[in-house]
Amino acid sequence: MDDMDKPTQRKASFGATVKAVLWSFFGVRKKSDYERDAQQLNPVHVIIAGIIAAIIFVVTLLLIVKSVVAQ
């Protein structure tokens, strides 16, 4: 079995994944951080954290709009 057939062991925790996703929502990342994240983050964790962050973002915006419109 050569290196291409072996699964990659991802070492980052879910908390590190959430941190990387939140930074990506903000839109500011260093290239070195991006490369490290690409090697260490679990893609399933990234998808889950992204969906959760998007839902929280949308709900927050809806609450802000409801609050402003109600006044």
mmJSON file of the N, C-alpha and C atoms, coordinates in Angstrom:
{"data_MODEL":{"atom_site":{
"group_PDB":["ATOM","ATOM","ATOM","ATOM","ATOM","ATOM","ATOM","ATOM","ATOM","ATOM","ATOM","ATOM","ATOM","ATOM","ATOM","ATOM","ATOM","ATOM","ATOM","ATOM","ATOM","ATOM","ATOM","ATOM","ATOM","ATOM","ATOM","ATOM","ATOM","ATOM","ATOM","ATOM","ATOM","ATOM","ATOM","ATOM","ATOM","ATOM","ATOM","ATOM","ATOM","ATOM","ATOM","ATOM","ATOM","ATOM","ATOM","ATOM","ATOM","ATOM","ATOM","ATOM","ATOM","ATOM","ATOM","ATOM","ATOM","ATOM","ATOM","ATOM","ATOM","ATOM","ATOM","ATOM","ATOM","ATOM","ATOM","ATOM","ATOM","ATOM","ATOM","ATOM","ATOM","ATOM","ATOM","ATOM","ATOM","ATOM","ATOM","ATOM","ATOM","ATOM","ATOM","ATOM","ATOM","ATOM","ATOM","ATOM","ATOM","ATOM","ATOM","ATOM","ATOM","ATOM","ATOM","ATOM","ATOM","ATOM","ATOM","ATOM","ATOM","ATOM","ATOM","ATOM","ATOM","ATOM","ATOM","ATOM","ATOM","ATOM","ATOM","ATOM","ATOM","ATOM","ATOM","ATOM","ATOM","ATOM","ATOM","ATOM","ATOM","ATOM","ATOM","ATOM","ATOM","ATOM","ATOM","ATOM","ATOM","ATOM","ATOM","ATOM","ATOM","ATOM","ATOM","ATOM","ATOM","ATOM","ATOM","ATOM","ATOM","ATOM","ATOM","ATOM","ATOM","ATOM","ATOM","ATOM","ATOM","ATOM","ATOM","ATOM","ATOM","ATOM","ATOM","ATOM","ATOM","ATOM","ATOM","ATOM","ATOM","ATOM","ATOM","ATOM","ATOM","ATOM","ATOM","ATOM","ATOM","ATOM","ATOM","ATOM","ATOM","ATOM","ATOM","ATOM","ATOM","ATOM","ATOM","ATOM","ATOM","ATOM","ATOM","ATOM","ATOM","ATOM","ATOM","ATOM","ATOM","ATOM","ATOM","ATOM","ATOM","ATOM","ATOM","ATOM","ATOM","ATOM","ATOM","ATOM","ATOM","ATOM","ATOM","ATOM","ATOM","ATOM","ATOM","ATOM","ATOM","ATOM","ATOM","ATOM","ATOM"],
"id":[1,2,3,4,5,6,7,8,9,10,11,12,13,14,15,16,17,18,19,20,21,22,23,24,25,26,27,28,29,30,31,32,33,34,35,36,37,38,39,40,41,42,43,44,45,46,47,48,49,50,51,52,53,54,55,56,57,58,59,60,61,62,63,64,65,66,67,68,69,70,71,72,73,74,75,76,77,78,79,80,81,82,83,84,85,86,87,88,89,90,91,92,93,94,95,96,97,98,99,100,101,102,103,104,105,106,107,108,109,110,111,112,113,114,115,116,117,118,119,120,121,122,123,124,125,126,127,128,129,130,131,132,133,134,135,136,137,138,139,140,141,142,143,144,145,146,147,148,149,150,151,152,153,154,155,156,157,158,159,160,161,162,163,164,165,166,167,168,169,170,171,172,173,174,175,176,177,178,179,180,181,182,183,184,185,186,187,188,189,190,191,192,193,194,195,196,197,198,199,200,201,202,203,204,205,206,207,208,209,210,211,212,213],
"type_symbol":["N","C","C","N","C","C","N","C","C","N","C","C","N","C","C","N","C","C","N","C","C","N","C","C","N","C","C","N","C","C","N","C","C","N","C","C","N","C","C","N","C","C","N","C","C","N","C","C","N","C","C","N","C","C","N","C","C","N","C","C","N","C","C","N","C","C","N","C","C","N","C","C","N","C","C","N","C","C","N","C","C","N","C","C","N","C","C","N","C","C","N","C","C","N","C","C","N","C","C","N","C","C","N","C","C","N","C","C","N","C","C","N","C","C","N","C","C","N","C","C","N","C","C","N","C","C","N","C","C","N","C","C","N","C","C","N","C","C","N","C","C","N","C","C","N","C","C","N","C","C","N","C","C","N","C","C","N","C","C","N","C","C","N","C","C","N","C","C","N","C","C","N","C","C","N","C","C","N","C","C","N","C","C","N","C","C","N","C","C","N","C","C","N","C","C","N","C","C","N","C","C","N","C","C","N","C","C","N","C","C","N","C","C"],
"label_atom_id":["N","CA","C","N","CA","C","N","CA","C","N","CA","C","N","CA","C","N","CA","C","N","CA","C","N","CA","C","N","CA","C","N","CA","C","N","CA","C","N","CA","C","N","CA","C","N","CA","C","N","CA","C","N","CA","C","N","CA","C","N","CA","C","N","CA","C","N","CA","C","N","CA","C","N","CA","C","N","CA","C","N","CA","C","N","CA","C","N","CA","C","N","CA","C","N","CA","C","N","CA","C","N","CA","C","N","CA","C","N","CA","C","N","CA","C","N","CA","C","N","CA","C","N","CA","C","N","CA","C","N","CA","C","N","CA","C","N","CA","C","N","CA","C","N","CA","C","N","CA","C","N","CA","C","N","CA","C","N","CA","C","N","CA","C","N","CA","C","N","CA","C","N","CA","C","N","CA","C","N","CA","C","N","CA","C","N","CA","C","N","CA","C","N","CA","C","N","CA","C","N","CA","C","N","CA","C","N","CA","C","N","CA","C","N","CA","C","N","CA","C","N","CA","C","N","CA","C","N","CA","C","N","CA","C","N","CA","C","N","CA","C","N","CA","C","N","CA","C"],
"label_alt_id":[null,null,null,null,null,null,null,null,null,null,null,null,null,null,null,null,null,null,null,null,null,null,null,null,null,null,null,null,null,null,null,null,null,null,null,null,null,null,null,null,null,null,null,null,null,null,null,null,null,null,null,null,null,null,null,null,null,null,null,null,null,null,null,null,null,null,null,null,null,null,null,null,null,null,null,null,null,null,null,null,null,null,null,null,null,null,null,null,null,null,null,null,null,null,null,null,null,null,null,null,null,null,null,null,null,null,null,null,null,null,null,null,null,null,null,null,null,null,null,null,null,null,null,null,null,null,null,null,null,null,null,null,null,null,null,null,null,null,null,null,null,null,null,null,null,null,null,null,null,null,null,null,null,null,null,null,null,null,null,null,null,null,null,null,null,null,null,null,null,null,null,null,null,null,null,null,null,null,null,null,null,null,null,null,null,null,null,null,null,null,null,null,null,null,null,null,null,null,null,null,null,null,null,null,null,null,null,null,null,null,null,null,null],
"label_comp_id":["MET","MET","MET","ASP","ASP","ASP","ASP","ASP","ASP","MET","MET","MET","ASP","ASP","ASP","LYS","LYS","LYS","PRO","PRO","PRO","THR","THR","THR","GLN","GLN","GLN","ARG","ARG","ARG","LYS","LYS","LYS","ALA","ALA","ALA","SER","SER","SER","PHE","PHE","PHE","GLY","GLY","GLY","ALA","ALA","ALA","THR","THR","THR","VAL","VAL","VAL","LYS","LYS","LYS","ALA","ALA","ALA","VAL","VAL","VAL","LEU","LEU","LEU","TRP","TRP","TRP","SER","SER","SER","PHE","PHE","PHE","PHE","PHE","PHE","GLY","GLY","GLY","VAL","VAL","VAL","ARG","ARG","ARG","LYS","LYS","LYS","LYS","LYS","LYS","SER","SER","SER","ASP","ASP","ASP","TYR","TYR","TYR","GLU","GLU","GLU","ARG","ARG","ARG","ASP","ASP","ASP","ALA","ALA","ALA","GLN","GLN","GLN","GLN","GLN","GLN","LEU","LEU","LEU","ASN","ASN","ASN","PRO","PRO","PRO","VAL","VAL","VAL","HIS","HIS","HIS","VAL","VAL","VAL","ILE","ILE","ILE","ILE","ILE","ILE","ALA","ALA","ALA","GLY","GLY","GLY","ILE","ILE","ILE","ILE","ILE","ILE","ALA","ALA","ALA","ALA","ALA","ALA","ILE","ILE","ILE","ILE","ILE","ILE","PHE","PHE","PHE","VAL","VAL","VAL","VAL","VAL","VAL","THR","THR","THR","LEU","LEU","LEU","LEU","LEU","LEU","LEU","LEU","LEU","ILE","ILE","ILE","VAL","VAL","VAL","LYS","LYS","LYS","SER","SER","SER","VAL","VAL","VAL","VAL","VAL","VAL","ALA","ALA","ALA","GLN","GLN","GLN"],
"label_asym_id":["A","A","A","A","A","A","A","A","A","A","A","A","A","A","A","A","A","A","A","A","A","A","A","A","A","A","A","A","A","A","A","A","A","A","A","A","A","A","A","A","A","A","A","A","A","A","A","A","A","A","A","A","A","A","A","A","A","A","A","A","A","A","A","A","A","A","A","A","A","A","A","A","A","A","A","A","A","A","A","A","A","A","A","A","A","A","A","A","A","A","A","A","A","A","A","A","A","A","A","A","A","A","A","A","A","A","A","A","A","A","A","A","A","A","A","A","A","A","A","A","A","A","A","A","A","A","A","A","A","A","A","A","A","A","A","A","A","A","A","A","A","A","A","A","A","A","A","A","A","A","A","A","A","A","A","A","A","A","A","A","A","A","A","A","A","A","A","A","A","A","A","A","A","A","A","A","A","A","A","A","A","A","A","A","A","A","A","A","A","A","A","A","A","A","A","A","A","A","A","A","A","A","A","A","A","A","A","A","A","A","A","A","A"],
"label_entity_id":["1","1","1","1","1","1","1","1","1","1","1","1","1","1","1","1","1","1","1","1","1","1","1","1","1","1","1","1","1","1","1","1","1","1","1","1","1","1","1","1","1","1","1","1","1","1","1","1","1","1","1","1","1","1","1","1","1","1","1","1","1","1","1","1","1","1","1","1","1","1","1","1","1","1","1","1","1","1","1","1","1","1","1","1","1","1","1","1","1","1","1","1","1","1","1","1","1","1","1","1","1","1","1","1","1","1","1","1","1","1","1","1","1","1","1","1","1","1","1","1","1","1","1","1","1","1","1","1","1","1","1","1","1","1","1","1","1","1","1","1","1","1","1","1","1","1","1","1","1","1","1","1","1","1","1","1","1","1","1","1","1","1","1","1","1","1","1","1","1","1","1","1","1","1","1","1","1","1","1","1","1","1","1","1","1","1","1","1","1","1","1","1","1","1","1","1","1","1","1","1","1","1","1","1","1","1","1","1","1","1","1","1","1"],
"label_seq_id":[1,1,1,2,2,2,3,3,3,4,4,4,5,5,5,6,6,6,7,7,7,8,8,8,9,9,9,10,10,10,11,11,11,12,12,12,13,13,13,14,14,14,15,15,15,16,16,16,17,17,17,18,18,18,19,19,19,20,20,20,21,21,21,22,22,22,23,23,23,24,24,24,25,25,25,26,26,26,27,27,27,28,28,28,29,29,29,30,30,30,31,31,31,32,32,32,33,33,33,34,34,34,35,35,35,36,36,36,37,37,37,38,38,38,39,39,39,40,40,40,41,41,41,42,42,42,43,43,43,44,44,44,45,45,45,46,46,46,47,47,47,48,48,48,49,49,49,50,50,50,51,51,51,52,52,52,53,53,53,54,54,54,55,55,55,56,56,56,57,57,57,58,58,58,59,59,59,60,60,60,61,61,61,62,62,62,63,63,63,64,64,64,65,65,65,66,66,66,67,67,67,68,68,68,69,69,69,70,70,70,71,71,71],
"pdbx_PDB_ins_code":[null,null,null,null,null,null,null,null,null,null,null,null,null,null,null,null,null,null,null,null,null,null,null,null,null,null,null,null,null,null,null,null,null,null,null,null,null,null,null,null,null,null,null,null,null,null,null,null,null,null,null,null,null,null,null,null,null,null,null,null,null,null,null,null,null,null,null,null,null,null,null,null,null,null,null,null,null,null,null,null,null,null,null,null,null,null,null,null,null,null,null,null,null,null,null,null,null,null,null,null,null,null,null,null,null,null,null,null,null,null,null,null,null,null,null,null,null,null,null,null,null,null,null,null,null,null,null,null,null,null,null,null,null,null,null,null,null,null,null,null,null,null,null,null,null,null,null,null,null,null,null,null,null,null,null,null,null,null,null,null,null,null,null,null,null,null,null,null,null,null,null,null,null,null,null,null,null,null,null,null,null,null,null,null,null,null,null,null,null,null,null,null,null,null,null,null,null,null,null,null,null,null,null,null,null,null,null,null,null,null,null,null,null],
"Cartn_x":[0.851,0.0,0.9,0.734,1.534,0.802,1.416,0.875,-0.481,-0.762,-2.02,-3.214,-2.98,-4.06,-4.384,-3.499,-3.698,-4.607,-5.575,-6.398,-5.559,-5.881,-5.159,-5.713,-4.832,-5.25,-5.384,-6.583,-6.846,-6.72,-5.917,-5.574,-6.31,-6.944,-7.563,-8.866,-9.122,-10.348,-11.513,-12.73,-13.9,-13.831,-13.288,-13.124,-12.209,-11.128,-10.229,-10.932,-11.796,-12.558,-13.527,-14.214,-15.147,-14.389,-13.243,-12.426,-12.051,-11.633,-11.263,-12.47,-13.633,-14.844,-15.251,-15.176,-15.531,-14.586,-13.298,-12.347,-12.667,-13.102,-13.432,-14.692,-15.639,-16.818,-16.391,-15.406,-14.885,-14.115,-13.501,-12.834,-11.356,-10.749,-9.338,-8.593,-7.681,-6.881,-5.468,-4.506,-3.131,-2.968,-2.094,-1.865,-1.327,-0.463,0.098,-0.985,-1.912,-3.028,-3.929,-4.188,-5.025,-4.397,-3.105,-2.41,-2.418,-2.205,-2.24,-3.636,-4.652,-6.027,-6.358,-5.9,-6.176,-5.593,-4.512,-3.876,-4.479,-4.993,-5.393,-6.894,-7.701,-9.136,-9.85,-10.817,-11.651,-12.744,-12.875,-13.872,-15.313,-15.63,-16.978,-17.212,-16.224,-16.343,-16.501,-15.792,-15.888,-17.31,-17.887,-19.249,-20.248,-20.144,-21.063,-20.917,-19.69,-19.454,-19.942,-19.755,-20.224,-21.731,-22.422,-23.886,-24.396,-23.809,-24.217,-23.958,-22.785,-22.453,-23.383,-23.736,-24.642,-26.035,-26.507,-27.82,-27.821,-26.786,-26.688,-26.637,-25.905,-25.791,-27.153,-27.881,-29.193,-30.183,-30.204,-31.124,-30.802,-29.526,-29.125,-29.595,-29.415,-29.885,-31.401,-32.132,-33.586,-34.02,-33.356,-33.695,-33.403,-32.318,-31.978,-33.031,-33.401,-34.399,-35.742,-36.17,-37.438,-37.409,-36.28,-36.15,-36.227,-35.579,-35.566,-36.943,-37.561,-38.877,-39.956,-39.845,-40.849,-40.844,-39.783,-39.693,-40.292],
"Cartn_y":[-1.173,0.0,1.239,2.094,3.31,4.437,5.617,6.737,7.216,7.039,7.509,6.673,5.418,4.541,4.668,5.268,5.391,6.583,6.409,7.557,8.551,9.82,10.865,10.981,10.972,11.136,12.632,13.058,14.463,14.667,15.658,15.824,16.967,17.839,19.02,18.644,19.319,19.085,19.824,19.532,20.231,21.716,22.036,23.445,24.196,23.563,24.184,24.364,23.418,23.522,24.696,24.85,25.969,27.291,27.367,28.59,28.91,27.905,28.119,28.552,27.957,28.328,29.765,30.141,31.512,32.525,32.208,33.099,33.193,32.083,32.121,32.946,32.945,33.803,35.265,35.569,36.93,37.3,36.322,36.531,36.863,36.674,37.001,35.753,35.273,34.097,34.284,33.897,33.854,32.613,32.699,31.553,30.361,30.622,29.53,28.849,29.651,29.067,28.236,28.741,28.009,26.664,26.668,25.425,24.434,24.926,24.055,23.466,24.312,23.837,22.787,22.988,22.041,20.664,20.621,19.348,18.712,19.509,18.976,18.875,19.702,19.714,18.548,18.012,16.94,17.567,17.173,17.788,17.665,16.575,16.414,17.455,17.704,18.725,20.113,20.367,21.674,21.893,20.876,20.992,21.226,20.448,20.594,21.97,22.401,23.71,24.833,24.684,25.698,25.823,24.697,24.727,25.353,24.97,25.538,27.044,27.468,28.898,29.67,29.104,29.776,29.931,28.891,28.962,30.032,30.056,31.066,32.468,32.645,33.933,34.404,33.517,33.871,34.184,33.376,33.626,34.956,35.253,36.537,37.702,37.604,38.669,38.829,37.72,37.803,38.455,38.118,38.749,40.242,40.646,42.069,42.81,42.225,42.866,42.965,41.886,41.93,43.007,43.119,44.117,45.537,45.782,47.121,47.462,46.518,46.765,46.955,46.292,46.366,47.729,48.481,49.76,50.895],
"Cartn_z":[0.0,0.0,0.0,-0.979,-1.024,-0.288,-0.229,0.536,0.022,-1.257,-1.827,-1.349,-0.953,-0.534,0.953,1.724,3.164,3.473,4.386,4.779,5.578,5.42,6.142,7.549,8.538,9.932,10.207,10.566,10.868,12.367,12.779,14.184,14.875,14.123,14.73,15.444,16.54,17.3,16.641,17.104,16.571,16.917,18.09,18.47,17.52,17.097,16.127,14.789,14.456,13.214,13.279,14.404,14.572,14.462,15.078,15.008,13.557,12.797,11.395,10.566,10.836,10.096,10.419,11.685,12.059,11.425,11.378,10.704,9.217,8.622,7.201,6.951,7.901,7.778,7.809,8.624,8.721,7.459,6.813,5.531,5.609,6.765,6.919,7.378,6.549,6.901,6.369,7.155,6.673,5.808,4.834,3.964,4.759,5.72,6.519,7.357,7.894,8.663,7.762,6.565,5.617,5.263,4.995,4.635,5.801,7.015,8.181,8.363,8.201,8.335,7.282,6.069,4.991,5.298,6.043,6.381,7.631,8.556,9.851,10.078,9.407,9.691,9.03,9.751,9.238,8.375,7.108,6.22,6.743,7.405,7.962,9.051,9.887,10.933,10.309,9.221,8.557,8.035,7.42,6.891,8.02,9.087,10.22,10.858,11.095,11.716,10.804,9.507,8.558,8.541,8.574,8.594,9.887,11.012,12.302,12.334,11.87,11.866,10.938,9.791,8.858,9.468,10.138,10.786,11.876,12.694,13.757,13.157,12.077,11.408,10.889,10.221,9.664,10.775,11.82,12.94,13.613,13.777,14.367,13.51,12.209,11.318,11.393,11.43,11.528,12.834,13.923,15.211,15.2,14.593,14.491,13.665,12.533,11.661,12.372,13.042,13.781,14.86,15.529,16.594,16.031,14.916,14.324,13.746,13.089,12.475,13.532,14.652,15.704,16.396,16.294,17.006,16.247],
"occupancy":[1.0,1.0,1.0,1.0,1.0,1.0,1.0,1.0,1.0,1.0,1.0,1.0,1.0,1.0,1.0,1.0,1.0,1.0,1.0,1.0,1.0,1.0,1.0,1.0,1.0,1.0,1.0,1.0,1.0,1.0,1.0,1.0,1.0,1.0,1.0,1.0,1.0,1.0,1.0,1.0,1.0,1.0,1.0,1.0,1.0,1.0,1.0,1.0,1.0,1.0,1.0,1.0,1.0,1.0,1.0,1.0,1.0,1.0,1.0,1.0,1.0,1.0,1.0,1.0,1.0,1.0,1.0,1.0,1.0,1.0,1.0,1.0,1.0,1.0,1.0,1.0,1.0,1.0,1.0,1.0,1.0,1.0,1.0,1.0,1.0,1.0,1.0,1.0,1.0,1.0,1.0,1.0,1.0,1.0,1.0,1.0,1.0,1.0,1.0,1.0,1.0,1.0,1.0,1.0,1.0,1.0,1.0,1.0,1.0,1.0,1.0,1.0,1.0,1.0,1.0,1.0,1.0,1.0,1.0,1.0,1.0,1.0,1.0,1.0,1.0,1.0,1.0,1.0,1.0,1.0,1.0,1.0,1.0,1.0,1.0,1.0,1.0,1.0,1.0,1.0,1.0,1.0,1.0,1.0,1.0,1.0,1.0,1.0,1.0,1.0,1.0,1.0,1.0,1.0,1.0,1.0,1.0,1.0,1.0,1.0,1.0,1.0,1.0,1.0,1.0,1.0,1.0,1.0,1.0,1.0,1.0,1.0,1.0,1.0,1.0,1.0,1.0,1.0,1.0,1.0,1.0,1.0,1.0,1.0,1.0,1.0,1.0,1.0,1.0,1.0,1.0,1.0,1.0,1.0,1.0,1.0,1.0,1.0,1.0,1.0,1.0,1.0,1.0,1.0,1.0,1.0,1.0,1.0,1.0,1.0,1.0,1.0,1.0],
"B_iso_or_equiv":[0.0,0.0,0.0,0.0,0.0,0.0,0.0,0.0,0.0,0.0,0.0,0.0,0.0,0.0,0.0,0.0,0.0,0.0,0.0,0.0,0.0,0.0,0.0,0.0,0.0,0.0,0.0,0.0,0.0,0.0,0.0,0.0,0.0,0.0,0.0,0.0,0.0,0.0,0.0,0.0,0.0,0.0,0.0,0.0,0.0,0.0,0.0,0.0,0.0,0.0,0.0,0.0,0.0,0.0,0.0,0.0,0.0,0.0,0.0,0.0,0.0,0.0,0.0,0.0,0.0,0.0,0.0,0.0,0.0,0.0,0.0,0.0,0.0,0.0,0.0,0.0,0.0,0.0,0.0,0.0,0.0,0.0,0.0,0.0,0.0,0.0,0.0,0.0,0.0,0.0,0.0,0.0,0.0,0.0,0.0,0.0,0.0,0.0,0.0,0.0,0.0,0.0,0.0,0.0,0.0,0.0,0.0,0.0,0.0,0.0,0.0,0.0,0.0,0.0,0.0,0.0,0.0,0.0,0.0,0.0,0.0,0.0,0.0,0.0,0.0,0.0,0.0,0.0,0.0,0.0,0.0,0.0,0.0,0.0,0.0,0.0,0.0,0.0,0.0,0.0,0.0,0.0,0.0,0.0,0.0,0.0,0.0,0.0,0.0,0.0,0.0,0.0,0.0,0.0,0.0,0.0,0.0,0.0,0.0,0.0,0.0,0.0,0.0,0.0,0.0,0.0,0.0,0.0,0.0,0.0,0.0,0.0,0.0,0.0,0.0,0.0,0.0,0.0,0.0,0.0,0.0,0.0,0.0,0.0,0.0,0.0,0.0,0.0,0.0,0.0,0.0,0.0,0.0,0.0,0.0,0.0,0.0,0.0,0.0,0.0,0.0,0.0,0.0,0.0,0.0,0.0,0.0,0.0,0.0,0.0,0.0,0.0,0.0],
"pdbx_formal_charge":[null,null,null,null,null,null,null,null,null,null,null,null,null,null,null,null,null,null,null,null,null,null,null,null,null,null,null,null,null,null,null,null,null,null,null,null,null,null,null,null,null,null,null,null,null,null,null,null,null,null,null,null,null,null,null,null,null,null,null,null,null,null,null,null,null,null,null,null,null,null,null,null,null,null,null,null,null,null,null,null,null,null,null,null,null,null,null,null,null,null,null,null,null,null,null,null,null,null,null,null,null,null,null,null,null,null,null,null,null,null,null,null,null,null,null,null,null,null,null,null,null,null,null,null,null,null,null,null,null,null,null,null,null,null,null,null,null,null,null,null,null,null,null,null,null,null,null,null,null,null,null,null,null,null,null,null,null,null,null,null,null,null,null,null,null,null,null,null,null,null,null,null,null,null,null,null,null,null,null,null,null,null,null,null,null,null,null,null,null,null,null,null,null,null,null,null,null,null,null,null,null,null,null,null,null,null,null,null,null,null,null,null,null],
"auth_seq_id":[1,1,1,2,2,2,3,3,3,4,4,4,5,5,5,6,6,6,7,7,7,8,8,8,9,9,9,10,10,10,11,11,11,12,12,12,13,13,13,14,14,14,15,15,15,16,16,16,17,17,17,18,18,18,19,19,19,20,20,20,21,21,21,22,22,22,23,23,23,24,24,24,25,25,25,26,26,26,27,27,27,28,28,28,29,29,29,30,30,30,31,31,31,32,32,32,33,33,33,34,34,34,35,35,35,36,36,36,37,37,37,38,38,38,39,39,39,40,40,40,41,41,41,42,42,42,43,43,43,44,44,44,45,45,45,46,46,46,47,47,47,48,48,48,49,49,49,50,50,50,51,51,51,52,52,52,53,53,53,54,54,54,55,55,55,56,56,56,57,57,57,58,58,58,59,59,59,60,60,60,61,61,61,62,62,62,63,63,63,64,64,64,65,65,65,66,66,66,67,67,67,68,68,68,69,69,69,70,70,70,71,71,71],
"auth_comp_id":["MET","MET","MET","ASP","ASP","ASP","ASP","ASP","ASP","MET","MET","MET","ASP","ASP","ASP","LYS","LYS","LYS","PRO","PRO","PRO","THR","THR","THR","GLN","GLN","GLN","ARG","ARG","ARG","LYS","LYS","LYS","ALA","ALA","ALA","SER","SER","SER","PHE","PHE","PHE","GLY","GLY","GLY","ALA","ALA","ALA","THR","THR","THR","VAL","VAL","VAL","LYS","LYS","LYS","ALA","ALA","ALA","VAL","VAL","VAL","LEU","LEU","LEU","TRP","TRP","TRP","SER","SER","SER","PHE","PHE","PHE","PHE","PHE","PHE","GLY","GLY","GLY","VAL","VAL","VAL","ARG","ARG","ARG","LYS","LYS","LYS","LYS","LYS","LYS","SER","SER","SER","ASP","ASP","ASP","TYR","TYR","TYR","GLU","GLU","GLU","ARG","ARG","ARG","ASP","ASP","ASP","ALA","ALA","ALA","GLN","GLN","GLN","GLN","GLN","GLN","LEU","LEU","LEU","ASN","ASN","ASN","PRO","PRO","PRO","VAL","VAL","VAL","HIS","HIS","HIS","VAL","VAL","VAL","ILE","ILE","ILE","ILE","ILE","ILE","ALA","ALA","ALA","GLY","GLY","GLY","ILE","ILE","ILE","ILE","ILE","ILE","ALA","ALA","ALA","ALA","ALA","ALA","ILE","ILE","ILE","ILE","ILE","ILE","PHE","PHE","PHE","VAL","VAL","VAL","VAL","VAL","VAL","THR","THR","THR","LEU","LEU","LEU","LEU","LEU","LEU","LEU","LEU","LEU","ILE","ILE","ILE","VAL","VAL","VAL","LYS","LYS","LYS","SER","SER","SER","VAL","VAL","VAL","VAL","VAL","VAL","ALA","ALA","ALA","GLN","GLN","GLN"],
"auth_asym_id":["A","A","A","A","A","A","A","A","A","A","A","A","A","A","A","A","A","A","A","A","A","A","A","A","A","A","A","A","A","A","A","A","A","A","A","A","A","A","A","A","A","A","A","A","A","A","A","A","A","A","A","A","A","A","A","A","A","A","A","A","A","A","A","A","A","A","A","A","A","A","A","A","A","A","A","A","A","A","A","A","A","A","A","A","A","A","A","A","A","A","A","A","A","A","A","A","A","A","A","A","A","A","A","A","A","A","A","A","A","A","A","A","A","A","A","A","A","A","A","A","A","A","A","A","A","A","A","A","A","A","A","A","A","A","A","A","A","A","A","A","A","A","A","A","A","A","A","A","A","A","A","A","A","A","A","A","A","A","A","A","A","A","A","A","A","A","A","A","A","A","A","A","A","A","A","A","A","A","A","A","A","A","A","A","A","A","A","A","A","A","A","A","A","A","A","A","A","A","A","A","A","A","A","A","A","A","A","A","A","A","A","A","A"],
"auth_atom_id":["N","CA","C","N","CA","C","N","CA","C","N","CA","C","N","CA","C","N","CA","C","N","CA","C","N","CA","C","N","CA","C","N","CA","C","N","CA","C","N","CA","C","N","CA","C","N","CA","C","N","CA","C","N","CA","C","N","CA","C","N","CA","C","N","CA","C","N","CA","C","N","CA","C","N","CA","C","N","CA","C","N","CA","C","N","CA","C","N","CA","C","N","CA","C","N","CA","C","N","CA","C","N","CA","C","N","CA","C","N","CA","C","N","CA","C","N","CA","C","N","CA","C","N","CA","C","N","CA","C","N","CA","C","N","CA","C","N","CA","C","N","CA","C","N","CA","C","N","CA","C","N","CA","C","N","CA","C","N","CA","C","N","CA","C","N","CA","C","N","CA","C","N","CA","C","N","CA","C","N","CA","C","N","CA","C","N","CA","C","N","CA","C","N","CA","C","N","CA","C","N","CA","C","N","CA","C","N","CA","C","N","CA","C","N","CA","C","N","CA","C","N","CA","C","N","CA","C","N","CA","C","N","CA","C","N","CA","C","N","CA","C","N","CA","C","N","CA","C"],
"pdbx_PDB_model_num":[1,1,1,1,1,1,1,1,1,1,1,1,1,1,1,1,1,1,1,1,1,1,1,1,1,1,1,1,1,1,1,1,1,1,1,1,1,1,1,1,1,1,1,1,1,1,1,1,1,1,1,1,1,1,1,1,1,1,1,1,1,1,1,1,1,1,1,1,1,1,1,1,1,1,1,1,1,1,1,1,1,1,1,1,1,1,1,1,1,1,1,1,1,1,1,1,1,1,1,1,1,1,1,1,1,1,1,1,1,1,1,1,1,1,1,1,1,1,1,1,1,1,1,1,1,1,1,1,1,1,1,1,1,1,1,1,1,1,1,1,1,1,1,1,1,1,1,1,1,1,1,1,1,1,1,1,1,1,1,1,1,1,1,1,1,1,1,1,1,1,1,1,1,1,1,1,1,1,1,1,1,1,1,1,1,1,1,1,1,1,1,1,1,1,1,1,1,1,1,1,1,1,1,1,1,1,1,1,1,1,1,1,1]
}}}
